Amino acid sequence: MVVGLIQEGWPKGMIEGVSIIISLAIICTVNSGNNWMSEKRLADLVNLSEKQDVAVYRGNEKETITIDAAELLVGDVIKFEPGMKCPADLILLEGQDTACDEGELTGEPLEIVKDPITESNYQGGAMCTMLAKSLIKSGTGRALVMAVGPYTVAGVITEKTQAENEPTLLQRKLEGMADRIGKFGFGCAILTFSAALIRMVLEMCGVIPCGCQNITACVPEPNCETLSIQGAKFWTEILDTFIICIAIIVAAIPEGLPLAVTISLSFSSKQMMKLNNLVRKLASSETMGGATHICSDKTGTLTQNKMTVIGFQTGSSLNLATSGNPDKYSKELST
C-alpha cells in the first residue's frame, strides 16, 4: 500500500494493496473457520465416545460412587464387570475368572487371563495389570488405578505415533510453481531496473539525447532537464524505476491462486460432510481424492471382531436369518 500511495496517490494507490489484504483475510478466515468447526465436532465425538461411568470406592470400602472416567485419580480403587473398558491402567486386586481383550492395543483379539496381584507374581506385572482401552471379557472384582490419561500405555502409544503433517502433493506443486513464478518475476524486475539504469547512464554521458525513453527510436524532449547525480530528477527516476520493479514482482505472484484452492477444498469438505464424512483439515479432501490404495487393519476396524450365525442346514433344509440378503447367502451356502 505504501508503494501504491507513492506511485498512484490516494485513493487509486490503495486498490491493489487492499485487494491483496482482503484475499489473505478470506484465506485465513476460511481455513481457520473450517479447522475450528472440524476440531469442535471431532472433540464432541471423542468426548461422547470416551465418556464412561465408573464405580469407584472413595472413603468407603463397601459402597461405591459413580464418577466419570476422566475424574479418576491414581490410587483410586474401582469396581469392574464384564463388558466395560478399562478406564485407566489398573492393577488387579481381587477378581474371579478375569480375562481382558487387548486387541485395541496389540491388534490381536485374544482373551488374556488376569490374576490378582500377590507377592509371588507382582514382579511379572503383565498377568496382574489391566491396560487402558482393553475390554474386560469376563470376571468381576476390584482394581487399583496406577496411571491415567496420557501416562497410560495407550496414551504413550498415541503420543509416539502422532507425526507432523507433511505437505500434500497439491501443496508441493503450488509451492514449486509459486517459487518458479517468483524467480521469473524477480529476474524481470532486475532486467527492468538494469535497462532503466543503463539508459540514465547513457543520457548523463551524452550518448543519447535528454529525455530519450527509447534508445532505438529516440525523440528528444523539448525543455528537458539534464540528468545529474546531484539533481533531484535522477533520484526521482531511480525511485520510479524501483517502484515499477516492485510492481512487476507483486504482479508475478498469483495471490488469487491460494484463495481459489482454499475455496475449492472448503466446498469439497462441505460436500463430504453431507455424506457424514467429517474432514478435520482441508488438505484431507485433496489427499483422499488422489488415493489409489488404502492400507488398514481388518480386525476391529473393517470388521466388528464378532462372528454371527446367519444360517444353518439340517439335512436337506436350509434355514437363513431374516435380516440381510437371503438370496446371496443361500447361494454361498449352497456352494
Secondary structure, 3 states (H helix, E strand, C coil): CHHHHHHHCCCHHHHHHHHHHHHHHHHHHHHHHHHHHHHHHHHHHHHHHHCCEEEEECCCCCCCEEEEHHHCCCCCEEEECCCCECCCEEEEEEEEEEEEECHHHHCCCCEEEECCCCCCCCCCCHHHEECCCCEEEEEEEEEEEEECHHHCHHHHHHHHHCCCCCCCHHHHHHHHHHHHHHHHHHHHHHHHHHHHHHHHHHHHCCCCCCCCCCCCCCCCCCCCCCCCCCCHHHHHHHHHHHHHHHHHHHHHCCCHHHHHHHHHHHHHHHHHHHCCCCCCCCHHHHHHHCCCCCCCCHHHHHCCCCCCCCEEEECCEEEECCCCCHHHHHHHHHC
